[in-house]
Amino acid sequence: MKSKISYSLRLAFENIALPPFNDILVLTRQSPYGKIGIMGSLNLLQPDHFEIIEVENDLVEALVINKRILKRIPAAKVVEILQESVFPYIVKGEIVKVDFTLKMHYDSIDLNMEEHES
């Protein structure tokens, strides 16, 4: 009796954007790509969209942050948030993509309108 060989294939695909992140990259020490190489690549894809922030940390070397985030919140505050919420979960040698969604809300806005006469 001959053996019957069967094959199966699982295929998935999706549309991607370049660069493959929008908000923040955490570059750890000994990551496969250095901060200069990453910034050079990003500047080719999207010139002047990202800023590199040096970090004084035993594990993390630098952050690559979208400049639109830095227009709304200071870099020091971003670093503080990431130190508390992200850095404890990363491993040396990794490059970590962080989705950083910032929404601004106002409690009330005074329109300071004069009464309209009919």
MIPA-900316 format. One record per residue: x, y, z of N, C-alpha, C in turn. Coordinates in Angstrom, 2 decimals, decimal comma, always signed. Last residue first. Layout:
BEGIN
{node {X; Y; Z}; {X; Y; Z}; {X; Y; Z}},
...
//
This chain:
BEGIN
{node {-32,17; +90,31; +18,34}; {-33,02; +89,89; +17,23}; {-33,60; +91,07; +16,52}},
{node {-28,81; +90,22; +19,43}; {-30,09; +90,94; +19,38}; {-30,87; +90,50; +18,16}},
{node {-26,98; +88,04; +21,38}; {-27,38; +88,36; +20,00}; {-28,73; +89,05; +20,04}},
{node {-24,54; +88,74; +23,80}; {-25,92; +88,36; +23,48}; {-26,27; +88,86; +22,09}},
{node {-21,23; +87,64; +23,06}; {-22,16; +88,70; +23,46}; {-23,56; +88,24; +23,08}},
{node {-19,40; +84,88; +24,29}; {-20,20; +85,50; +23,21}; {-21,10; +86,58; +23,80}},
{node {-17,50; +83,08; +25,44}; {-17,43; +84,53; +25,62}; {-18,16; +85,26; +24,50}},
{node {-17,17; +80,40; +25,55}; {-17,29; +80,99; +24,22}; {-17,25; +82,52; +24,26}},
{node {-15,20; +78,43; +27,42}; {-15,99; +79,64; +27,51}; {-15,99; +80,30; +26,13}},
{node {-15,41; +75,04; +27,63}; {-14,78; +76,12; +26,87}; {-15,71; +77,31; +26,95}},
{node {-14,64; +72,37; +29,83}; {-15,57; +73,37; +29,29}; {-14,77; +74,44; +28,57}},
{node {-12,80; +70,27; +29,74}; {-14,01; +70,17; +30,54}; {-15,07; +71,16; +30,05}},
{node {-11,27; +68,86; +26,91}; {-11,54; +70,07; +27,67}; {-12,81; +69,86; +28,47}},
{node {-8,80; +66,47; +26,13}; {-10,19; +66,77; +26,44}; {-10,25; +68,08; +27,21}},
{node {-6,79; +64,69; +23,87}; {-6,93; +65,87; +24,71}; {-8,41; +66,17; +24,89}},
{node {-5,12; +61,65; +23,73}; {-6,35; +62,39; +23,43}; {-6,44; +63,56; +24,39}},
{node {-2,66; +59,71; +22,42}; {-2,89; +60,83; +23,31}; {-4,14; +61,57; +22,84}},
{node {-1,34; +56,61; +22,21}; {-2,47; +57,42; +21,77}; {-2,76; +58,48; +22,82}},
{node {+1,09; +54,87; +21,32}; {+0,96; +55,93; +22,32}; {-0,12; +56,88; +21,83}},
{node {+2,43; +51,79; +20,96}; {+1,30; +52,61; +20,49}; {+0,99; +53,60; +21,61}},
{node {+5,73; +50,94; +20,51}; {+4,75; +51,38; +21,50}; {+3,68; +52,21; +20,79}},
{node {+7,93; +48,35; +19,80}; {+7,00; +49,32; +19,23}; {+5,95; +49,65; +20,28}},
{node {+11,22; +47,69; +20,70}; {+9,81; +47,57; +21,08}; {+9,00; +48,71; +20,47}},
{node {+13,82; +45,67; +20,19}; {+13,29; +46,94; +19,71}; {+11,79; +46,82; +19,90}},
{node {+16,06; +43,99; +22,50}; {+14,79; +44,17; +21,78}; {+14,66; +45,58; +21,20}},
{node {+18,29; +43,87; +24,05}; {+18,41; +43,38; +22,68}; {+17,15; +43,57; +21,86}},
{node {+16,78; +43,21; +27,17}; {+17,94; +43,72; +26,44}; {+18,01; +43,07; +25,06}},
{node {+13,24; +43,46; +27,31}; {+14,45; +42,66; +27,50}; {+15,57; +43,26; +26,65}},
{node {+10,50; +44,98; +29,14}; {+11,31; +44,74; +27,96}; {+12,61; +44,03; +28,32}},
{node {+9,02; +45,72; +31,31}; {+8,60; +44,52; +30,59}; {+9,45; +44,21; +29,36}},
{node {+9,79; +48,16; +32,42}; {+9,89; +46,95; +33,25}; {+9,61; +45,64; +32,50}},
{node {+9,19; +50,05; +30,29}; {+10,56; +49,58; +30,54}; {+10,63; +48,32; +31,39}},
{node {+6,38; +50,69; +30,55}; {+6,91; +49,84; +29,46}; {+8,27; +49,23; +29,81}},
{node {+5,62; +52,30; +32,73}; {+4,65; +51,38; +32,14}; {+5,21; +50,40; +31,11}},
{node {+7,75; +53,91; +33,68}; {+6,83; +53,27; +34,62}; {+6,03; +52,13; +33,99}},
{node {+9,00; +54,76; +31,37}; {+9,80; +54,14; +32,43}; {+8,91; +53,38; +33,40}},
{node {+6,87; +55,97; +30,02}; {+7,42; +54,72; +29,51}; {+8,27; +54,00; +30,55}},
{node {+6,52; +58,27; +31,61}; {+5,42; +57,32; +31,42}; {+5,95; +55,97; +30,97}},
{node {+9,07; +59,50; +31,30}; {+8,58; +59,11; +32,62}; {+7,46; +58,06; +32,52}},
{node {+9,07; +60,03; +28,54}; {+10,06; +59,12; +29,11}; {+9,59; +58,62; +30,47}},
{node {+6,97; +61,90; +28,47}; {+6,87; +60,65; +27,70}; {+7,83; +59,61; +28,29}},
{node {+8,12; +63,92; +30,00}; {+6,91; +63,26; +30,49}; {+6,70; +61,93; +29,76}},
{node {+10,25; +64,70; +28,36}; {+10,53; +64,19; +29,71}; {+9,33; +63,44; +30,28}},
{node {+8,92; +65,72; +26,10}; {+9,68; +64,47; +26,00}; {+9,95; +63,87; +27,37}},
{node {+5,61; +67,05; +26,69}; {+7,08; +67,15; +26,73}; {+7,76; +65,77; +26,71}},
{node {+3,01; +66,91; +24,31}; {+3,47; +66,50; +25,64}; {+5,00; +66,53; +25,64}},
{node {+2,56; +67,91; +21,75}; {+1,47; +67,92; +22,72}; {+1,91; +67,63; +24,15}},
{node {+4,75; +67,60; +20,22}; {+4,09; +68,90; +20,15}; {+3,02; +69,04; +21,21}},
{node {+5,37; +64,95; +20,53}; {+6,17; +65,91; +21,27}; {+5,64; +67,33; +21,17}},
{node {+3,64; +63,79; +18,71}; {+3,44; +63,53; +20,14}; {+4,16; +64,60; +20,95}},
{node {+4,79; +64,61; +16,36}; {+3,44; +65,09; +16,66}; {+3,09; +64,85; +18,12}},
{node {+7,21; +63,25; +16,21}; {+7,23; +64,65; +16,62}; {+5,84; +65,20; +16,92}},
{node {+7,56; +60,05; +17,55}; {+6,93; +60,86; +16,52}; {+6,81; +62,29; +17,02}},
{node {+10,64; +58,95; +18,85}; {+9,29; +59,44; +19,12}; {+8,80; +60,29; +17,95}},
{node {+12,67; +56,56; +19,93}; {+12,38; +57,27; +18,70}; {+10,91; +57,65; +18,80}},
{node {+14,88; +56,43; +22,68}; {+13,50; +56,34; +22,19}; {+13,43; +57,09; +20,87}},
{node {+17,70; +54,48; +23,84}; {+17,06; +55,66; +23,25}; {+15,62; +55,35; +22,89}},
{node {+18,50; +52,39; +25,57}; {+19,48; +53,35; +25,07}; {+18,82; +54,63; +24,59}},
{node {+17,60; +50,60; +28,45}; {+17,15; +51,34; +27,27}; {+18,19; +52,38; +26,87}},
{node {+19,01; +49,55; +30,68}; {+18,45; +48,68; +29,66}; {+18,15; +49,40; +28,36}},
{node {+19,85; +51,59; +32,34}; {+20,74; +50,45; +32,13}; {+20,29; +49,58; +30,96}},
{node {+19,40; +54,91; +31,19}; {+18,80; +53,71; +31,75}; {+19,75; +52,55; +31,45}},
{node {+18,77; +57,76; +29,94}; {+19,75; +57,28; +30,92}; {+19,14; +56,12; +31,68}},
{node {+18,18; +58,11; +26,53}; {+17,62; +57,75; +27,82}; {+18,75; +57,26; +28,73}},
{node {+17,69; +60,42; +23,88}; {+18,62; +59,58; +24,63}; {+18,02; +59,33; +26,02}},
{node {+15,41; +60,44; +21,35}; {+15,61; +60,93; +22,71}; {+16,52; +59,94; +23,43}},
{node {+14,90; +61,47; +18,07}; {+15,52; +60,48; +18,95}; {+15,80; +61,13; +20,30}},
{node {+11,91; +62,07; +16,29}; {+13,03; +62,61; +17,06}; {+13,58; +61,50; +17,95}},
{node {+10,33; +62,13; +13,07}; {+10,69; +61,47; +14,33}; {+11,88; +62,16; +14,98}},
{node {+9,98; +63,46; +10,70}; {+8,77; +63,07; +11,44}; {+9,09; +62,53; +12,83}},
{node {+12,02; +64,09; +8,82}; {+11,67; +65,05; +9,86}; {+10,36; +64,73; +10,61}},
{node {+10,95; +61,93; +6,22}; {+11,90; +62,93; +6,72}; {+11,28; +63,86; +7,76}},
{node {+10,27; +58,90; +6,04}; {+9,46; +60,04; +6,47}; {+10,38; +61,10; +7,06}},
{node {+12,32; +57,33; +4,85}; {+10,90; +57,02; +4,65}; {+10,00; +58,22; +4,95}},
{node {+14,74; +58,49; +5,62}; {+14,52; +58,20; +4,21}; {+13,03; +57,99; +3,92}},
{node {+14,41; +58,61; +8,36}; {+14,51; +59,87; +7,62}; {+14,38; +59,67; +6,12}},
{node {+14,49; +55,89; +8,96}; {+13,24; +56,64; +9,13}; {+13,26; +57,95; +8,37}},
{node {+17,19; +55,31; +8,46}; {+16,13; +54,65; +7,69}; {+14,83; +55,43; +7,77}},
{node {+18,41; +56,96; +10,39}; {+18,72; +57,12; +8,97}; {+17,65; +56,51; +8,09}},
{node {+17,37; +55,87; +12,74}; {+17,00; +57,23; +12,36}; {+17,30; +57,50; +10,89}},
{node {+18,62; +53,32; +12,64}; {+17,16; +53,44; +12,67}; {+16,74; +54,83; +12,21}},
{node {+21,35; +54,06; +12,74}; {+20,81; +53,33; +11,59}; {+19,30; +53,44; +11,50}},
{node {+21,44; +55,29; +15,25}; {+21,82; +56,05; +14,05}; {+21,26; +55,38; +12,80}},
{node {+20,70; +53,25; +17,02}; {+19,86; +54,44; +16,89}; {+20,19; +55,25; +15,64}},
{node {+21,16; +49,94; +15,56}; {+21,50; +51,07; +16,40}; {+20,63; +52,28; +16,12}},
{node {+19,73; +46,79; +15,72}; {+19,91; +48,00; +14,92}; {+20,17; +49,15; +15,86}},
{node {+19,55; +44,81; +17,66}; {+20,21; +44,48; +16,39}; {+20,46; +45,70; +15,50}},
{node {+20,52; +46,13; +20,88}; {+19,49; +45,78; +19,90}; {+20,18; +45,57; +18,55}},
{node {+22,18; +46,82; +22,99}; {+22,50; +45,60; +22,24}; {+21,36; +45,18; +21,30}},
{node {+19,61; +48,50; +24,73}; {+21,04; +48,30; +24,51}; {+21,24; +46,92; +23,87}},
{node {+16,59; +49,19; +22,90}; {+17,34; +48,73; +24,06}; {+18,82; +48,60; +23,72}},
{node {+14,48; +51,56; +21,86}; {+15,69; +50,88; +21,43}; {+16,49; +50,48; +22,67}},
{node {+11,19; +51,84; +21,25}; {+12,12; +51,77; +22,37}; {+13,31; +50,94; +21,90}},
{node {+9,34; +53,99; +19,22}; {+10,17; +52,79; +19,27}; {+11,09; +52,92; +20,48}},
{node {+6,07; +55,37; +18,84}; {+7,34; +55,31; +19,58}; {+8,03; +53,96; +19,37}},
{node {+4,12; +55,71; +16,44}; {+4,28; +56,53; +17,63}; {+5,69; +56,50; +18,22}},
{node {+3,92; +54,02; +14,24}; {+3,52; +55,42; +14,11}; {+3,97; +56,30; +15,27}},
{node {+5,58; +51,53; +12,26}; {+5,09; +52,03; +13,55}; {+4,76; +53,50; +13,37}},
{node {+6,81; +50,83; +9,87}; {+5,81; +49,93; +10,44}; {+5,41; +50,29; +11,88}},
{node {+6,95; +53,87; +7,87}; {+7,55; +52,83; +8,70}; {+6,46; +52,01; +9,40}},
{node {+4,73; +52,13; +5,86}; {+6,13; +52,32; +6,23}; {+6,29; +53,72; +6,79}},
{node {+2,04; +49,89; +6,40}; {+2,52; +51,23; +6,11}; {+3,99; +51,29; +6,51}},
{node {+0,52; +47,04; +4,87}; {+1,32; +47,69; +5,90}; {+1,68; +49,10; +5,44}},
{node {-2,13; +44,76; +4,49}; {-1,50; +45,96; +4,02}; {-0,69; +46,57; +5,15}},
{node {-1,62; +41,25; +4,86}; {-2,28; +42,49; +5,21}; {-1,48; +43,65; +4,64}},
{node {-2,22; +37,71; +4,78}; {-1,52; +38,91; +4,36}; {-2,33; +40,13; +4,76}},
{node {-1,71; +34,23; +5,05}; {-2,34; +35,45; +5,56}; {-1,54; +36,63; +5,05}},
{node {-2,16; +30,79; +4,65}; {-1,67; +32,03; +4,06}; {-2,44; +33,20; +4,64}},
{node {-1,24; +27,54; +5,01}; {-1,96; +28,62; +5,67}; {-1,34; +29,91; +5,17}},
{node {-1,60; +24,47; +3,50}; {-0,96; +25,78; +3,44}; {-1,84; +26,77; +4,16}},
{node {-0,79; +21,05; +3,35}; {-1,71; +22,12; +3,72}; {-0,92; +23,42; +3,74}},
{node {-0,68; +17,96; +1,64}; {-0,07; +19,24; +1,99}; {-1,17; +20,18; +2,46}},
{node {-0,14; +14,47; +1,85}; {-1,03; +15,62; +1,71}; {-0,30; +16,87; +2,19}},
{node {+0,58; +11,40; +0,47}; {+1,13; +12,63; +1,03}; {+0,12; +13,74; +0,81}},
{node {-0,02; +8,08; +1,17}; {-0,56; +9,26; +0,51}; {-0,02; +10,50; +1,22}},
{node {+1,84; +5,18; +0,56}; {+1,48; +6,27; +1,46}; {+0,96; +7,44; +0,64}},
{node {+0,62; +2,16; -0,88}; {+1,40; +3,39; -0,98}; {+0,89; +4,43; +0,02}},
{node {+0,83; -1,16; +0,00}; {+0,00; +0,00; +0,00}; {+0,89; +1,24; +0,00}},
//
